[in-house]
Amino acid sequence: MAGPARLAKKDKLRIIIHTKDYMISGEVYLFEDSRLSDILNSETDKMYLAMTDVVMTNSNNGNEEKKQFILVNKNNIEILYLDDISKDAALTFTTLAKSALNKLNFDQAINEARKALSIDSTNAESHYILAMALGKKQNLSEAFKEFELAAKYAGKNSKIGMLASDMINQIKI
């Protein structure tokens, strides 16, 4: 007899998808430390994206239909973006990561920054916080990559961009 099934820790993300005929708003679940783009770009995953708590709006007549669960064929997705609720969650995780970094809790800072980046992979501040925490844990090669991403997404003339560029010049790997 098999033991109890282990549940994988998953993070919830609200997204909006546009197909030819529908705007679909709902939730997807990502495995911890994964990103939505990983699921969408994976050739080994199934060709469907599972969504829960869905509202489907017909683009032609505006009729709405609510479903608890649907599968969306990835080949039919024309546009996909984060719902504002998810952007707020990314900001919350970034704030938690910054607080943990300030308290010298580097493991928590790394975890919270990665949660933020799983929602918004272009968040320069989260990349910077993650890089700082990784650097403090002596993981310089990964910190270097995160500083590069922070600089890329922040832009050269922003405060984070300048700080990240300065750290890139200081790291010797």
N, CA, C and O of each residue as an XYZ file, in Angstrom:
692
protein
N       0.843     -1.188      0.000
C       0.000      0.000      0.000
C       0.885      1.246      0.000
O       1.818      1.365      0.795
N       0.581      2.142     -0.881
C       1.391      3.348     -1.019
C       1.107      4.309      0.120
O       0.009      4.341      0.675
N       2.133      5.099      0.457
C       1.985      6.099      1.504
C       1.177      7.280      1.001
O       0.766      7.301     -0.159
N       0.944      8.267      1.861
C       0.168      9.439      1.451
C       0.903     10.207      0.359
O       2.130     10.308      0.368
N       0.146     10.735     -0.563
C       0.739     11.505     -1.664
C       1.345     12.787     -1.120
O       0.759     13.447     -0.262
N       2.512     13.130     -1.619
C       3.150     14.395     -1.230
C       2.666     15.489     -2.156
O       2.633     15.319     -3.375
N       2.299     16.589     -1.584
C       1.846     17.715     -2.382
C       3.020     18.643     -2.661
O       3.770     19.004     -1.754
N       3.168     19.016     -3.903
C       4.215     19.956     -4.274
C       3.757     21.365     -3.919
O       2.587     21.705     -4.094
N       4.678     22.179     -3.424
C       4.345     23.572     -3.112
C       4.206     24.330     -4.427
O       5.085     24.277     -5.287
N       3.096     25.029     -4.564
C       2.826     25.761     -5.798
C       2.459     27.200     -5.472
O       1.871     27.486     -4.429
N       2.815     28.103     -6.380
C       2.462     29.509     -6.256
C       1.353     29.823     -7.252
O       1.374     29.351     -8.389
N       0.379     30.630     -6.811
C      -0.759     31.003     -7.653
C      -0.441     32.318     -8.358
O       0.178     33.219     -7.791
N      -0.881     32.399     -9.610
C      -0.633     33.578    -10.425
C      -1.891     33.886    -11.223
O      -2.433     33.002    -11.886
N      -2.370     35.144    -11.169
C      -3.527     35.545    -11.983
C      -3.030     36.101    -13.303
O      -2.169     36.979    -13.342
N      -3.587     35.574    -14.383
C      -3.182     36.021    -15.710
C      -4.407     36.320    -16.562
O      -5.526     35.923    -16.236
N      -4.171     37.023    -17.652
C      -5.195     37.271    -18.653
C      -4.627     36.799    -19.984
O      -3.506     37.142    -20.360
N      -5.423     36.008    -20.682
C      -5.030     35.462    -21.979
C      -6.025     35.954    -23.022
O      -7.230     35.994    -22.774
N      -5.513     36.326    -24.184
C      -6.362     36.644    -25.322
C      -6.135     35.584    -26.384
O      -5.000     35.283    -26.754
N      -7.238     35.024    -26.869
C      -7.200     34.124    -28.017
C      -7.964     34.828    -29.141
O      -8.390     35.973    -28.990
N      -8.125     34.159    -30.227
C      -8.856     34.755    -31.353
C     -10.268     35.170    -30.939
O     -10.750     36.230    -31.340
N     -10.929     34.334    -30.136
C     -12.334     34.582    -29.816
C     -12.634     34.947    -28.371
O     -13.760     35.338    -28.062
N     -11.643     34.830    -27.464
C     -11.920     35.030    -26.040
C     -10.836     35.829    -25.329
O      -9.662     35.813    -25.702
N     -11.284     36.530    -24.287
C     -10.375     37.046    -23.280
C     -10.622     36.158    -22.066
O     -11.755     36.045    -21.598
N      -9.573     35.532    -21.559
C      -9.708     34.571    -20.477
C      -8.915     35.078    -19.283
O      -7.707     35.296    -19.380
N      -9.592     35.263    -18.163
C      -8.957     35.713    -16.931
C      -9.062     34.586    -15.922
O     -10.143     34.033    -15.720
N      -7.946     34.236    -15.284
C      -7.988     33.173    -14.294
C      -6.650     32.961    -13.630
O      -5.720     33.753    -13.781
N      -6.576     31.868    -12.889
C      -5.373     31.558    -12.120
C      -4.654     30.353    -12.694
O      -5.277     29.397    -13.157
N      -3.344     30.416    -12.655
C      -2.503     29.268    -12.977
C      -1.630     29.011    -11.761
O      -1.375     29.908    -10.958
N      -1.182     27.785    -11.642
C      -0.334     27.407    -10.517
C       1.032     27.010    -11.039
O       1.153     26.209    -11.966
N       2.057     27.583    -10.428
C       3.437     27.297    -10.809
C       4.102     26.551     -9.674
O       3.864     26.848     -8.503
N       4.934     25.586    -10.015
C       5.722     24.938     -8.988
C       6.668     25.968     -8.396
O       7.109     26.882     -9.093
N       6.978     25.828     -7.131
C       7.847     26.770     -6.441
C       9.139     26.962     -7.229
O       9.714     25.991     -7.721
N       9.592     28.188     -7.350
C      10.808     28.573     -8.060
C      10.724     28.345     -9.561
O      11.757     28.261    -10.226
N       9.510     28.243    -10.113
C       9.388     28.166    -11.568
C       8.714     29.444    -12.055
O       8.170     30.218    -11.267
N       8.762     29.646    -13.357
C       8.172     30.834    -13.960
C       7.147     30.417    -14.993
O       7.220     29.317    -15.541
N       6.203     31.285    -15.258
C       5.181     30.994    -16.251
C       5.828     30.744    -17.603
O       5.399     29.854    -18.338
N       6.839     31.507    -17.937
C       7.501     31.320    -19.233
C       8.121     29.929    -19.339
O       8.204     29.380    -20.438
N       8.559     29.347    -18.217
C       9.096     27.989    -18.247
C       8.035     27.005    -18.730
O       8.320     26.120    -19.536
N       6.821     27.166    -18.236
C       5.730     26.268    -18.616
C       5.321     26.501    -20.065
O       5.097     25.550    -20.814
N       5.225     27.758    -20.453
C       4.783     28.069    -21.808
C       5.798     27.643    -22.871
O       5.417     27.217    -23.961
N       7.073     27.759    -22.556
C       8.115     27.460    -23.535
C       8.600     26.018    -23.508
O       9.345     25.600    -24.395
N       8.195     25.269    -22.525
C       8.669     23.898    -22.386
C       8.088     23.012    -23.476
O       6.877     22.982    -23.690
N       8.956     22.302    -24.152
C       8.496     21.366    -25.176
C       8.079     20.048    -24.565
O       7.387     19.261    -25.212
N       8.486     19.786    -23.325
C       8.139     18.520    -22.693
C       6.783     18.574    -22.009
O       6.167     17.535    -21.772
N       6.310     19.784    -21.687
C       4.994     19.902    -21.064
C       3.907     19.638    -22.088
O       4.139     19.670    -23.297
N       2.751     19.383    -21.589
C       1.596     19.178    -22.448
C       1.298     20.462    -23.213
O       1.811     21.531    -22.884
N       0.473     20.338    -24.223
C       0.166     21.505    -25.052
C      -0.951     22.371    -24.461
O      -1.395     23.327    -25.096
N      -1.407     22.036    -23.240
C      -2.475     22.790    -22.617
C      -2.004     23.449    -21.332
O      -1.170     22.911    -20.605
N      -2.556     24.623    -21.070
C      -2.295     25.359    -19.843
C      -3.543     25.252    -18.974
O      -4.626     25.671    -19.385
N      -3.395     24.692    -17.777
C      -4.521     24.542    -16.851
C      -4.781     25.859    -16.134
O      -3.851     26.511    -15.659
N      -6.063     26.249    -16.057
C      -6.468     27.471    -15.365
C      -7.662     27.170    -14.472
O      -8.501     26.331    -14.799
N      -7.729     27.870    -13.333
C      -8.855     27.731    -12.416
C      -9.495     29.091    -12.170
O      -8.912     30.127    -12.492
N     -10.691     29.082    -11.601
C     -11.444     30.312    -11.298
C     -11.436     31.260    -12.493
O     -10.938     32.383    -12.415
N     -11.989     30.788    -13.579
C     -11.871     31.435    -14.881
C     -13.114     32.240    -15.230
O     -14.241     31.832    -14.951
N     -12.881     33.402    -15.852
C     -13.943     34.164    -16.501
C     -13.541     34.282    -17.966
O     -12.493     34.839    -18.292
N     -14.391     33.748    -18.846
C     -14.142     33.809    -20.288
C     -15.111     34.820    -20.894
O     -16.325     34.694    -20.736
N     -14.576     35.812    -21.581
C     -15.403     36.817    -22.230
C     -15.269     36.643    -23.733
O     -14.167     36.709    -24.278
N     -16.397     36.420    -24.401
C     -16.407     36.251    -25.848
C     -16.110     37.606    -26.489
O     -16.816     38.583    -26.241
N     -15.078     37.658    -27.303
C     -14.661     38.915    -27.933
C     -15.682     39.421    -28.943
O     -15.731     40.619    -29.221
N     -16.492     38.532    -29.491
C     -17.452     38.921    -30.528
C     -18.730     39.526    -29.961
O     -19.256     40.491    -30.515
N     -19.240     38.964    -28.852
C     -20.526     39.453    -28.341
C     -20.478     39.931    -26.889
O     -21.485     40.413    -26.370
N     -19.315     39.805    -26.219
C     -19.157     40.284    -24.849
C     -19.758     39.382    -23.787
O     -19.694     39.710    -22.602
N     -20.344     38.246    -24.179
C     -20.923     37.326    -23.191
C     -19.830     36.749    -22.306
O     -18.749     36.386    -22.768
N     -20.150     36.676    -21.004
C     -19.207     36.118    -20.030
C     -19.666     34.741    -19.588
O     -20.858     34.467    -19.454
N     -18.683     33.891    -19.369
C     -18.964     32.556    -18.859
C     -17.925     32.265    -17.787
O     -16.736     32.512    -17.986
N     -18.376     31.735    -16.642
C     -17.469     31.413    -15.546
C     -17.294     29.904    -15.466
O     -18.253     29.143    -15.592
N     -16.057     29.490    -15.256
C     -15.727     28.067    -15.128
C     -14.760     27.899    -13.967
O     -13.914     28.760    -13.727
N     -14.885     26.789    -13.247
C     -13.938     26.491    -12.179
C     -12.592     26.037    -12.728
O     -11.552     26.302    -12.126
N     -12.610     25.349    -13.881
C     -11.382     24.781    -14.433
C     -11.502     24.695    -15.946
O     -12.525     24.259    -16.474
N     -10.440     25.118    -16.647
C     -10.367     24.921    -18.097
C      -8.931     24.588    -18.480
O      -8.002     24.819    -17.707
N      -8.763     24.050    -19.664
C      -7.456     23.850    -20.284
C      -7.418     24.718    -21.537
O      -8.318     24.652    -22.374
N      -6.375     25.531    -21.660
C      -6.222     26.400    -22.817
C      -5.121     25.827    -23.695
O      -4.014     25.570    -23.221
N      -5.421     25.626    -24.968
C      -4.413     25.160    -25.902
C      -3.377     26.271    -26.076
O      -3.707     27.372    -26.515
N      -2.133     25.976    -25.734
C      -1.074     26.998    -25.783
C      -0.896     27.573    -27.180
O      -0.484     28.724    -27.328
N      -1.201     26.785    -28.207
C      -1.046     27.258    -29.589
C      -2.049     28.348    -29.953
O      -1.850     29.068    -30.931
N      -3.132     28.476    -29.171
C      -4.158     29.481    -29.464
C      -3.950     30.793    -28.716
O      -4.710     31.742    -28.911
N      -2.931     30.858    -27.863
C      -2.683     32.071    -27.088
C      -2.042     33.123    -27.984
O      -0.974     32.907    -28.556
N      -2.718     34.272    -28.096
C      -2.176     35.383    -28.883
C      -1.461     36.388    -27.997
O      -0.403     36.898    -28.363
N      -2.037     36.677    -26.826
C      -1.450     37.615    -25.865
C      -1.664     37.033    -24.474
O      -2.721     36.472    -24.186
N      -0.665     37.168    -23.617
C      -0.773     36.733    -22.224
C      -0.076     37.765    -21.366
O       1.044     38.171    -21.675
N      -0.718     38.198    -20.292
C      -0.094     39.153    -19.385
C      -0.617     38.949    -17.974
O      -1.643     38.305    -17.755
N       0.113     39.512    -17.027
C      -0.268     39.407    -15.620
C      -1.444     40.312    -15.323
O      -1.507     41.452    -15.783
N      -2.363     39.791    -14.556
C      -3.446     40.591    -14.021
C      -2.834     41.550    -13.002
O      -1.794     41.239    -12.421
N      -3.447     42.690    -12.776
C      -2.926     43.654    -11.801
C      -2.773     43.045    -10.420
O      -1.891     43.455     -9.665
N      -3.611     42.074    -10.070
C      -3.503     41.403     -8.774
C      -2.139     40.734     -8.643
O      -1.525     40.776     -7.577
N      -1.665     40.117     -9.723
C      -0.367     39.453     -9.699
C       0.768     40.462     -9.604
O       1.771     40.210     -8.936
N       0.617     41.600    -10.267
C       1.654     42.639    -10.165
C       1.774     43.114     -8.722
O       2.874     43.367     -8.230
N       0.632     43.233     -8.052
C       0.650     43.619     -6.639
C       1.362     42.562     -5.797
O       2.092     42.900     -4.866
N       1.154     41.291     -6.119
C       1.814     40.199     -5.386
C       3.322     40.273     -5.597
O       4.085     40.070     -4.652
N       3.763     40.560     -6.816
C       5.193     40.673     -7.090
C       5.799     41.803     -6.261
O       6.893     41.657     -5.716
N       5.099     42.916     -6.168
C       5.579     44.045     -5.369
C       5.657     43.670     -3.892
O       6.597     44.063     -3.200
N       4.677     42.915     -3.410
C       4.687     42.463     -2.012
C       5.894     41.580     -1.736
O       6.573     41.765     -0.726
N       6.173     40.620     -2.619
C       7.325     39.738     -2.430
C       8.637     40.528     -2.488
O       9.574     40.229     -1.748
N       8.706     41.529     -3.360
C       9.900     42.367     -3.446
C      10.109     43.124     -2.137
O      11.235     43.225     -1.648
N       9.033     43.651     -1.575
C       9.106     44.366     -0.300
C       9.568     43.433      0.818
O      10.389     43.814      1.653
N       9.032     42.200      0.831
C       9.455     41.216      1.835
C      10.929     40.853      1.660
O      11.653     40.683      2.641
N      11.366     40.736      0.414
C      12.771     40.412      0.137
C      13.685     41.533      0.624
O      14.733     41.272      1.214
N      13.288     42.771      0.378
C      14.089     43.923      0.811
C      14.185     43.969      2.334
O      15.252     44.230      2.888
N      13.071     43.714      2.999
C      13.052     43.703      4.461
C      13.960     42.594      5.010
O      14.712     42.818      5.958
N      13.888     41.415      4.420
C      14.733     40.302      4.864
C      16.209     40.617      4.640
O      17.049     40.295      5.482
N      16.527     41.244      3.509
C      17.922     41.631      3.229
C      18.409     42.633      4.266
O      19.528     42.516      4.766
N      17.575     43.615      4.593
C      17.950     44.611      5.606
C      18.160     43.991      6.975
O      18.940     44.508      7.775
N      17.472     42.885      7.259
C      17.624     42.171      8.533
C      18.712     41.101      8.464
O      18.882     40.317      9.398
N      19.444     41.076      7.353
C      20.535     40.121      7.119
C      20.058     38.667      7.097
O      20.829     37.747      7.370
N      18.793     38.474      6.772
C      18.244     37.133      6.593
C      18.321     36.819      5.098
O      17.345     36.974      4.364
N      19.498     36.378      4.669
C      19.775     36.229      3.241
C      18.977     35.107      2.596
O      18.554     35.237      1.447
N      18.762     34.005      3.314
C      17.974     32.911      2.748
C      16.539     33.351      2.471
O      15.984     33.039      1.418
N      15.943     34.069      3.409
C      14.582     34.563      3.203
C      14.554     35.583      2.063
O      13.632     35.573      1.247
N      15.547     36.455      2.001
C      15.611     37.447      0.921
C      15.673     36.749     -0.433
O      15.007     37.162     -1.382
N      16.471     35.696     -0.516
C      16.574     34.935     -1.765
C      15.225     34.323     -2.123
O      14.783     34.420     -3.268
N      14.572     33.697     -1.156
C      13.276     33.056     -1.413
C      12.217     34.058     -1.852
O      11.487     33.806     -2.810
N      12.126     35.187     -1.163
C      11.096     36.177     -1.490
C      11.377     36.835     -2.841
O      10.451     37.077     -3.615
N      12.642     37.125     -3.129
C      12.985     37.725     -4.419
C      12.667     36.759     -5.563
O      12.181     37.170     -6.617
N      12.942     35.495     -5.347
C      12.627     34.500     -6.390
C      11.127     34.367     -6.597
O      10.676     34.140     -7.720
N      10.349     34.505     -5.530
C       8.888     34.487     -5.684
C       8.444     35.675     -6.538
O       7.617     35.530     -7.438
N       8.999     36.841     -6.246
C       8.651     38.026     -7.037
C       9.024     37.828     -8.500
O       8.263     38.191     -9.397
N      10.188     37.256     -8.734
C      10.649     37.053    -10.109
C       9.872     35.957    -10.828
O       9.803     35.952    -12.058
N       9.292     35.038    -10.080
C       8.459     34.019    -10.729
C       7.183     34.645    -11.281
O       6.562     34.102    -12.195
N       6.799     35.786    -10.725
C       5.622     36.511    -11.193
C       6.014     37.527    -12.260
O       5.353     37.631    -13.293
N       7.073     38.268    -12.016
C       7.517     39.315    -12.942
C       9.020     39.203    -13.110
O       9.785     39.733    -12.304
N       9.438     38.513    -14.154
C      10.863     38.241    -14.357
C      11.652     39.474    -14.795
O      12.877     39.411    -14.893
N      10.978     40.586    -15.059
C      11.675     41.807    -15.466
C      11.785     42.832    -14.341
O      12.126     43.987    -14.599
N      11.505     42.440    -13.111
C      11.540     43.344    -11.968
C      13.000     43.583    -11.555
O      13.620     42.734    -10.915
N      13.526     44.726    -11.924
C      14.934     45.049    -11.685
C      15.274     45.048    -10.195
O      16.333     44.558     -9.803
N      14.397     45.583     -9.376
C      14.672     45.647     -7.943
C      14.779     44.247     -7.336
O      15.642     44.001     -6.493
N      13.910     43.335     -7.758
C      13.979     41.959     -7.252
C      15.274     41.275     -7.685
O      15.880     40.541     -6.905
N      15.696     41.513     -8.922
C      16.972     40.955     -9.380
C      18.126     41.509     -8.539
O      19.044     40.778     -8.167
N      18.064     42.798     -8.249
C      19.131     43.437     -7.462
C      19.176     42.871     -6.039
O      20.251     42.550     -5.534
N      18.017     42.750     -5.398
C      17.956     42.208     -4.034
C      18.461     40.772     -4.024
O      19.232     40.382     -3.147
N      18.019     39.985     -5.010
C      18.471     38.603     -5.108
C      19.992     38.552     -5.278
O      20.661     37.736     -4.644
N      20.524     39.407     -6.116
C      21.970     39.449     -6.336
C      22.723     39.800     -5.057
O      23.744     39.186     -4.747
N      22.221     40.785     -4.316
C      22.874     41.183     -3.068
C      22.888     40.017     -2.076
O      23.916     39.731     -1.462
N      21.743     39.346     -1.922
C      21.657     38.226     -0.974
C      22.551     37.067     -1.413
O      23.214     36.443     -0.585
N      22.568     36.784     -2.702
C      23.444     35.715     -3.209
C      24.914     36.062     -2.982
O      25.717     35.200     -2.626
N      25.252     37.321     -3.190
C      26.622     37.765     -2.953
C      27.022     37.608     -1.496
O      28.140     37.189     -1.196
N      26.120     37.939     -0.601
C      26.401     37.792      0.827
C      26.591     36.326      1.213
O      27.269     36.018      2.193
N      25.989     35.428      0.436
C      26.148     33.994      0.680
C      27.308     33.411     -0.140
O      27.461     32.194     -0.245
N      28.110     34.296     -0.712
C      29.305     33.929     -1.476
C      29.014     33.157     -2.764
O      29.881     32.445     -3.271
N      27.805     33.297     -3.290
C      27.467     32.696     -4.575
C      27.657     33.780     -5.636
O      26.693     34.329     -6.170
N      28.917     34.070     -5.923
C      29.244     35.233     -6.744
C      28.870     35.080     -8.210
O      28.481     36.060     -8.845
N      28.978     33.881     -8.762
C      28.650     33.732    -10.179
C      27.158     33.959    -10.421
O      26.777     34.599    -11.401
N      26.314     33.436     -9.530
C      24.872     33.663     -9.677
C      24.526     35.116     -9.360
O      23.661     35.705    -10.009
N      25.198     35.695     -8.365
C      24.975     37.104     -8.030
C      25.320     37.988     -9.232
O      24.593     38.928     -9.551
N      26.434     37.677     -9.892
C      26.868     38.437    -11.068
C      25.770     38.432    -12.136
O      25.453     39.478    -12.703
N      25.191     37.262    -12.410
C      24.129     37.143    -13.416
C      22.902     37.971    -13.023
O      22.273     38.607    -13.868
N      22.577     37.953    -11.739
C      21.421     38.722    -11.273
C      21.683     40.225    -11.351
O      20.779     40.993    -11.683
N      22.906     40.650    -11.049
C      23.244     42.073    -11.204
C      23.121     42.485    -12.673
O      22.652     43.581    -12.977
N      23.545     41.601    -13.582
C      23.417     41.906    -15.013
C      21.947     42.077    -15.407
O      21.605     42.983    -16.167
N      21.087     41.205    -14.887
C      19.657     41.316    -15.184
C      19.059     42.578    -14.559
O      18.227     43.247    -15.173
N      19.487     42.897    -13.341
C      19.001     44.123    -12.692
C      19.372     45.340    -13.528
O      18.544     46.223    -13.752
N      20.618     45.385    -13.986
C      21.069     46.513    -14.802
C      20.302     46.572    -16.127
O      19.911     47.646    -16.584
N      20.097     45.421    -16.721
C      19.385     45.349    -18.007
C      17.966     45.891    -17.876
O      17.538     46.716    -18.683
N      17.233     45.429    -16.859
C      15.826     45.811    -16.735
C      15.636     47.194    -16.127
O      14.602     47.823    -16.353
N      16.599     47.676    -15.368
C      16.450     48.986    -14.722
C      16.827     50.122    -15.668
O      16.255     51.209    -15.591
N      17.760     49.881    -16.536
C      18.260     50.957    -17.378
C      19.467     51.606    -16.730
O      19.584     51.636    -15.505
N      20.358     52.122    -17.550
C      21.645     52.646    -17.065
C      21.511     53.872    -16.180
O      22.316     54.062    -15.268
N      20.519     54.701    -16.427
C      20.419     55.959    -15.690
C      19.577     55.870    -14.424
O      19.435     56.864    -13.713
N      19.015     54.697    -14.128
C      18.239     54.562    -12.906
C      19.175     54.245    -11.742
O      20.310     53.814    -11.946
N      18.690     54.461    -10.532
C      19.500     54.195     -9.341
C      19.892     52.719     -9.272
O      21.058     52.395     -9.044
N      18.924     51.829     -9.468
C      19.226     50.391     -9.412
C      20.185     50.010    -10.538
O      21.102     49.216    -10.329
N      19.982     50.563    -11.709
C      20.882     50.281    -12.832
C      22.317     50.685    -12.528
O      23.253     49.945    -12.831
N      22.489     51.860    -11.931
C      23.845     52.325    -11.590
C      24.457     51.468    -10.480
O      25.632     51.107    -10.547
N      23.660     51.145     -9.463
C      24.167     50.306     -8.369
C      24.550     48.914     -8.879
O      25.589     48.371     -8.504
N      23.706     48.348     -9.731
C      23.978     47.018    -10.277
C      25.234     47.038    -11.141
O      26.063     46.133    -11.048
N      25.380     48.052    -11.971
C      26.577     48.174    -12.818
C      27.840     48.307    -11.963
O      28.880     47.731    -12.282
N      27.736     49.074    -10.878
C      28.864     49.230     -9.965
C      29.251     47.874     -9.338
O      30.432     47.547     -9.225
N      28.248     47.105     -8.940
C      28.524     45.787     -8.344
C      29.128     44.833     -9.377
O      30.009     44.042     -9.040
N      28.677     44.895    -10.606
C      29.243     44.059    -11.682
C      30.730     44.323    -11.814
O      31.523     43.397    -11.988
N      31.107     45.609    -11.729
C      32.517     45.979    -11.856
C      33.343     45.535    -10.649
O      34.559     45.376    -10.756
N      32.692     45.334     -9.507
C      33.419     44.948     -8.294
C      33.584     43.439     -8.138
O      34.529     42.979     -7.497
N      32.668     42.670     -8.722
C      32.714     41.214     -8.546
C      33.816     40.629     -9.420
O      33.917     40.927    -10.610
N      34.625     39.799     -8.805
C      35.666     39.093     -9.534
C      35.353     37.619     -9.470
O      35.503     36.980     -8.429
N      34.905     37.070    -10.625
C      34.580     35.638    -10.656
C      35.482     34.905    -11.612
O      35.358     33.691    -11.771
